[in-house]
Amino acid sequence: MGGGTEEGNRLSIEALKRADALAALTDGPMERSELMSSLDVSRTTIHRIVRGLEGHELLVEEGGELKLSTLGHTVAEEVSGYRRRVTMARRLRPFLETLSDHSTDFDIGLFHNATITESKPTNPYGPVARFMELLRDSETLRGFDTTTIAPIYVEDIRDEILGGMETDIVYLSAVVREIFEAYPEAVTEAVESGKLVLSTHDELPFGLAIFDDRVGIGGYDDTGLLSVFVDTDSPAAREWAFELYERYRAEADRKTVDSFETERV
């Protein structure tokens, strides 16, 4: 068993090391000179690359052409996927670094074409502005923990959510109490109309906002400010977002006007 693991490790290292060659050969057989030109390497280097891939049975040479074996095609696909995920992880680093629980079911591949808006010294409220832009273009909002908003935007968001937008959000308990205490009449009217549904859950992993056409995830800094907002129109990401939202929504405690009044007392 140990030998198999060692052999597998060597194969993995060789495959990653020769990822560009595997990618080049994925489209079809090539002569050595063609592969050498494609990779822009010397004759000595191409000899070393071919020898290494042949040694792991990833490559065969037939009729003067190099082509991937069946194993080679499989490994090439896996290596390509790995490289894409690593690249995506690097792009999403600002969001990933805000996560406190890295066991959260989060597939970075779903956000490969996402718009990433970071808070910067010259524009600290950039992520909030992006959230507001999407909110104004949507007639509905679902999600959780989407409340940490810069002060200059609080009124805008309140007007949208309490002004008739169909909203169903899961917040931390303390946040819901603060919302009701600050705007008791507006919240009561919105909840009683059925346009606003508020629930509480005290273990939320990050911010999730599901708009009409896009899905966004938000990360917060140590002060609670939205520091990064990542959004996409990917159907796969939307499906994932609804599944995650519904999971937390099912565990949450839905609040009623009576429960708000009871808590105030």
GUVEX-654029 format. One line per field, with one value per residue (C-alpha): residue number from 1; residue in one letter; z, y, x. Coordinates in Angstrom, 2 decimals, decimal comma. Layout:
N
lovex = NUM; ...;
semar = a; ...;
pz = Z; ...;
py = Y; ...;
px = X; ...;
//
This chain:
265
lovex = 1; 2; 3; 4; 5; 6; 7; 8; 9; 10; 11; 12; 13; 14; 15; 16; 17; 18; 19; 20; 21; 22; 23; 24; 25; 26; 27; 28; 29; 30; 31; 32; 33; 34; 35; 36; 37; 38; 39; 40; 41; 42; 43; 44; 45; 46; 47; 48; 49; 50; 51; 52; 53; 54; 55; 56; 57; 58; 59; 60; 61; 62; 63; 64; 65; 66; 67; 68; 69; 70; 71; 72; 73; 74; 75; 76; 77; 78; 79; 80; 81; 82; 83; 84; 85; 86; 87; 88; 89; 90; 91; 92; 93; 94; 95; 96; 97; 98; 99; 100; 101; 102; 103; 104; 105; 106; 107; 108; 109; 110; 111; 112; 113; 114; 115; 116; 117; 118; 119; 120; 121; 122; 123; 124; 125; 126; 127; 128; 129; 130; 131; 132; 133; 134; 135; 136; 137; 138; 139; 140; 141; 142; 143; 144; 145; 146; 147; 148; 149; 150; 151; 152; 153; 154; 155; 156; 157; 158; 159; 160; 161; 162; 163; 164; 165; 166; 167; 168; 169; 170; 171; 172; 173; 174; 175; 176; 177; 178; 179; 180; 181; 182; 183; 184; 185; 186; 187; 188; 189; 190; 191; 192; 193; 194; 195; 196; 197; 198; 199; 200; 201; 202; 203; 204; 205; 206; 207; 208; 209; 210; 211; 212; 213; 214; 215; 216; 217; 218; 219; 220; 221; 222; 223; 224; 225; 226; 227; 228; 229; 230; 231; 232; 233; 234; 235; 236; 237; 238; 239; 240; 241; 242; 243; 244; 245; 246; 247; 248; 249; 250; 251; 252; 253; 254; 255; 256; 257; 258; 259; 260; 261; 262; 263; 264; 265;
semar = m; g; g; g; t; e; e; g; n; r; l; s; i; e; a; l; k; r; a; d; a; l; a; a; l; t; d; g; p; m; e; r; s; e; l; m; s; s; l; d; v; s; r; t; t; i; h; r; i; v; r; g; l; e; g; h; e; l; l; v; e; e; g; g; e; l; k; l; s; t; l; g; h; t; v; a; e; e; v; s; g; y; r; r; r; v; t; m; a; r; r; l; r; p; f; l; e; t; l; s; d; h; s; t; d; f; d; i; g; l; f; h; n; a; t; i; t; e; s; k; p; t; n; p; y; g; p; v; a; r; f; m; e; l; l; r; d; s; e; t; l; r; g; f; d; t; t; t; i; a; p; i; y; v; e; d; i; r; d; e; i; l; g; g; m; e; t; d; i; v; y; l; s; a; v; v; r; e; i; f; e; a; y; p; e; a; v; t; e; a; v; e; s; g; k; l; v; l; s; t; h; d; e; l; p; f; g; l; a; i; f; d; d; r; v; g; i; g; g; y; d; d; t; g; l; l; s; v; f; v; d; t; d; s; p; a; a; r; e; w; a; f; e; l; y; e; r; y; r; a; e; a; d; r; k; t; v; d; s; f; e; t; e; r; v;
pz = 0,00; 0,87; -2,50; -4,30; -2,39; -3,23; -6,89; -6,86; -5,30; -7,98; -10,67; -9,16; -9,00; -12,59; -13,84; -12,17; -13,30; -16,90; -16,82; -19,83; -21,94; -20,90; -21,78; -25,18; -26,04; -24,92; -28,30; -30,19; -31,21; -31,96; -33,38; -31,00; -32,93; -32,63; -28,89; -28,50; -30,35; -28,43; -25,07; -26,29; -24,82; -26,07; -27,66; -24,45; -22,35; -24,64; -24,44; -20,64; -20,67; -23,00; -21,05; -17,78; -19,15; -20,85; -17,62; -15,90; -18,87; -19,58; -23,06; -26,01; -29,27; -32,44; -36,04; -35,10; -33,05; -29,32; -27,88; -24,47; -23,25; -21,76; -18,34; -19,69; -20,82; -17,40; -15,54; -17,88; -17,15; -13,40; -13,50; -15,56; -13,06; -10,17; -11,77; -12,39; -8,76; -7,48; -9,72; -8,53; -4,90; -5,42; -6,95; -4,05; -1,41; -0,02; 0,63; 1,83; 4,41; 6,05; 6,74; 10,33; 9,60; 6,66; 6,88; 5,30; 2,16; -0,33; -3,87; -5,28; -8,77; -8,77; -8,79; -11,60; -13,56; -10,58; -10,05; -6,97; -5,21; -2,40; 0,16; -0,54; 1,29; -1,58; -1,69; 1,62; 0,79; -2,65; -1,66; -0,14; -3,26; -5,37; -3,04; -3,37; -7,15; -7,34; -4,71; -6,71; -9,81; -7,99; -6,83; -4,33; -1,79; 0,02; 2,04; 5,40; 7,36; 4,73; 7,28; 7,94; 5,85; 5,85; 7,61; 4,45; 2,86; 5,76; 4,73; 1,12; 2,16; 4,68; 2,04; -0,37; 2,11; 4,05; 0,99; -0,41; -1,72; -1,17; 1,41; 3,34; 5,34; 8,20; 10,59; 13,86; 16,79; 17,99; 14,54; 14,33; 17,75; 16,68; 13,45; 15,21; 18,01; 15,50; 13,12; 15,00; 12,92; 9,51; 10,42; 11,86; 8,74; 6,41; 8,38; 8,65; 4,90; 4,22; 2,20; 4,89; 6,59; 9,29; 10,94; 13,37; 13,39; 15,49; 13,43; 9,99; 7,96; 5,80; 3,97; 1,22; -1,00; -3,66; -6,05; -9,07; -11,49; -9,44; -6,31; -3,97; -1,04; 1,40; 3,85; 6,77; 8,47; 12,20; 12,66; 10,96; 7,78; 4,47; 3,13; 0,04; -2,10; -4,77; -7,20; -10,23; -12,55; -12,74; -12,68; -10,74; -8,12; -7,86; -7,26; -4,58; -2,97; -2,73; -1,21; 1,39; 2,13; 2,55; 4,89; 7,25; 6,75; 7,92; 11,06; 11,81; 14,15; 12,19; 13,96; 14,22; 15,33; 18,62; 19,20; 18,63; 21,17; 23,68; 23,41; 23,94; 27,14;
py = 0,00; 2,35; 1,73; 2,57; 5,82; 6,74; 5,96; 8,02; 10,94; 10,78; 10,67; 13,70; 15,68; 14,79; 15,65; 19,07; 19,73; 18,90; 20,44; 22,67; 19,70; 17,70; 20,63; 21,07; 17,40; 17,34; 18,69; 15,86; 14,21; 16,36; 15,84; 16,56; 19,69; 20,94; 20,33; 21,95; 25,02; 25,10; 25,05; 27,24; 24,94; 23,46; 20,06; 18,83; 19,97; 18,38; 15,12; 15,30; 16,10; 13,22; 10,79; 11,77; 11,46; 8,16; 6,86; 7,36; 5,92; 9,23; 9,53; 7,24; 7,84; 6,35; 7,07; 9,92; 11,65; 12,07; 11,46; 11,07; 7,62; 6,98; 7,54; 10,65; 12,18; 11,52; 12,96; 15,97; 16,76; 16,48; 18,65; 21,26; 21,33; 21,60; 24,54; 26,31; 25,82; 27,11; 30,16; 30,74; 30,35; 33,05; 35,38; 34,67; 35,09; 38,34; 36,48; 33,23; 35,09; 36,40; 32,89; 31,73; 28,23; 26,67; 23,54; 25,44; 23,80; 26,30; 25,34; 28,03; 26,65; 28,04; 31,57; 31,25; 34,16; 36,24; 39,98; 40,57; 43,91; 44,61; 47,37; 49,60; 52,62; 54,85; 53,25; 51,50; 51,15; 49,60; 46,21; 47,95; 50,02; 46,84; 45,25; 48,30; 48,31; 44,74; 45,38; 48,26; 46,08; 43,30; 42,93; 40,20; 39,48; 36,23; 35,20; 35,53; 37,85; 40,58; 43,34; 44,72; 47,85; 51,11; 53,94; 56,04; 53,29; 52,29; 54,56; 53,35; 49,72; 50,35; 52,10; 49,18; 46,38; 48,11; 49,77; 46,71; 44,52; 40,81; 40,03; 36,84; 37,05; 35,13; 37,38; 37,02; 37,44; 40,65; 42,20; 41,49; 43,05; 46,16; 46,44; 46,24; 48,59; 51,17; 50,96; 49,29; 50,73; 50,13; 46,59; 45,75; 46,99; 45,10; 41,85; 42,01; 42,65; 39,44; 41,29; 40,95; 37,68; 37,83; 34,76; 34,30; 31,89; 32,40; 30,38; 31,96; 31,34; 34,49; 36,82; 35,37; 37,47; 35,97; 38,62; 38,16; 37,55; 37,22; 35,60; 37,33; 36,24; 38,71; 38,67; 41,04; 42,57; 42,63; 45,71; 44,05; 46,11; 44,36; 44,15; 41,97; 41,10; 38,39; 38,05; 35,93; 34,99; 31,35; 28,95; 26,42; 29,03; 30,02; 26,42; 26,05; 29,34; 28,33; 24,98; 26,63; 29,35; 26,84; 24,75; 27,68; 28,95; 25,57; 25,73; 29,35; 30,76; 32,79; 36,01; 37,42; 40,85; 39,28; 37,81; 41,23; 42,78; 40,00; 40,44; 44,20; 43,59;
px = 0,00; 2,84; 4,47; 1,24; 0,95; 4,53; 3,96; 0,78; 2,63; 5,29; 2,59; 0,85; 4,08; 4,99; 1,48; 1,49; 5,04; 4,10; 0,64; 1,31; 2,40; -0,66; -2,90; -1,24; -1,73; -5,36; -6,46; -4,78; -1,47; 1,58; 5,00; 7,88; 8,75; 5,15; 5,05; 8,45; 7,20; 3,93; 5,73; 8,59; 11,25; 14,52; 15,04; 16,70; 13,75; 11,16; 13,07; 12,94; 9,22; 8,37; 10,51; 8,83; 5,29; 6,08; 7,55; 4,18; 2,27; 0,61; 2,02; 2,67; 4,51; 3,07; 3,95; 6,23; 3,51; 3,00; -0,44; -1,98; -2,90; -6,34; -4,78; -3,08; -6,37; -7,93; -4,95; -4,81; -8,46; -7,91; -4,81; -6,63; -9,48; -7,04; -5,27; -8,59; -9,61; -6,28; -6,55; -10,11; -9,06; -6,48; -9,09; -11,45; -8,74; -10,27; -13,54; -11,95; -9,90; -13,09; -14,39; -14,04; -15,35; -13,53; -15,67; -18,57; -19,92; -18,51; -17,45; -15,17; -15,69; -19,23; -17,83; -15,28; -16,81; -17,86; -17,57; -15,41; -15,70; -13,24; -13,14; -10,15; -8,70; -9,83; -13,30; -14,09; -17,77; -17,29; -18,79; -21,80; -22,31; -22,26; -24,82; -27,05; -26,71; -28,00; -30,67; -32,16; -32,37; -34,21; -37,79; -36,97; -34,25; -33,57; -30,57; -28,92; -26,62; -26,87; -27,17; -23,70; -24,00; -22,07; -23,96; -24,30; -26,39; -28,61; -31,46; -31,36; -31,48; -34,23; -36,31; -35,90; -36,60; -39,35; -40,84; -42,61; -39,81; -40,44; -37,80; -37,07; -33,86; -32,29; -30,38; -28,57; -30,96; -29,33; -29,67; -33,39; -33,93; -32,03; -34,01; -37,36; -36,34; -35,11; -38,10; -40,97; -43,82; -42,21; -41,13; -44,55; -46,30; -43,93; -44,17; -47,97; -48,23; -46,34; -43,71; -41,07; -40,13; -37,47; -35,95; -33,09; -30,18; -27,07; -24,60; -24,43; -21,24; -21,17; -23,51; -25,69; -27,94; -30,18; -31,50; -33,78; -30,91; -27,73; -26,36; -23,92; -21,78; -20,31; -17,45; -17,01; -13,98; -13,30; -15,50; -18,47; -18,20; -18,90; -15,34; -15,84; -18,84; -18,74; -21,63; -22,47; -25,33; -24,19; -27,20; -25,12; -24,21; -27,87; -28,91; -26,24; -27,29; -30,95; -30,05; -27,82; -30,37; -33,19; -31,05; -30,45; -34,00; -35,37; -33,23; -34,10; -36,72; -39,26; -40,20; -43,70; -44,87; -46,03; -42,60; -41,04; -43,39; -42,75; -38,99; -39,33; -41,24;
//
